[in-house]
């Protein structure tokens, strides 16, 4: 079986209609171990179906080898 990877990170989202959202220790499935912060942020926004997200910043990113759990919009999403 091919290795699978996930990111563990903190995130801060701002919305275009004001307001924001913060997350700590969130996990998303990754297509590989070299995912960028921008890709991780996109996966975060997609996984939560956040509408009107203006920006997302991720920090404290750790990439680990772990089986995928089915992140929406991620590499193991059956809808993709």
C-alpha positions in Angstrom: 0.0 0.0 0.0 1.2 3.5 -0.8 2.0 5.8 2.1 -0.7 8.3 2.9 -0.1 11.7 4.6 -2.1 14.1 6.7 -1.4 17.6 7.9 -1.9 18.8 11.5 -2.2 22.5 11.8 -3.7 25.6 13.2 -5.8 27.9 11.0 -7.3 31.4 11.0 -10.0 32.2 8.5 -11.5 35.7 7.7 -14.8 36.0 5.8 -15.7 38.5 3.2 -18.9 39.4 5.1 -16.9 40.0 8.3 -16.2 37.6 11.1 -13.6 34.9 11.4 -12.9 31.4 12.5 -9.9 29.8 14.3 -9.0 26.1 14.6 -6.2 24.4 16.5 -4.8 20.9 15.8 -7.0 20.4 12.7 -6.2 17.5 10.3 -6.7 17.1 6.6 -5.7 14.4 4.1 -2.9 15.3 1.8 -2.0 14.1 -1.7 1.7 13.8 -0.6 4.3 14.9 1.9 5.2 18.1 0.1 1.9 19.9 0.3 2.2 23.7 0.5 0.5 25.9 3.1 -1.7 27.2 0.4 -2.9 23.7 -0.5 -3.5 22.8 3.1 -5.5 26.0 3.6 -7.6 25.2 0.5 -8.3 21.7 1.8 -9.3 23.2 5.2 -11.8 25.6 3.6 -13.2 22.8 1.3 -13.4 20.2 4.0 -15.7 22.5 6.1 -17.6 23.8 3.1 -16.9 27.4 4.3 -18.7 29.9 2.1 -17.5 33.5 1.7 -14.0 32.7 3.1 -11.8 35.6 2.2 -8.5 34.3 3.4 -7.0 31.5 5.4 -3.6 31.4 7.1 -2.2 28.1 8.5 0.5 27.8 11.1 2.3 25.2 13.2 2.0 22.7 10.2 3.2 19.2 10.8 2.9 16.6 8.0 2.7 13.0 9.2 2.3 9.6 7.6 -1.2 8.5 8.5 -4.1 6.8 6.7 -6.5 9.1 5.0 -9.8 9.7 6.8 -11.8 11.1 3.9 -11.3 14.9 3.9 -13.9 16.5 1.6 -12.1 17.7 -1.5 -9.0 15.7 -0.5 -7.2 12.9 -2.3 -9.5 10.2 -0.9 -12.8 12.0 -1.4 -15.0 9.6 -3.5 -16.8 12.7 -4.9 -13.6 14.1 -6.4 
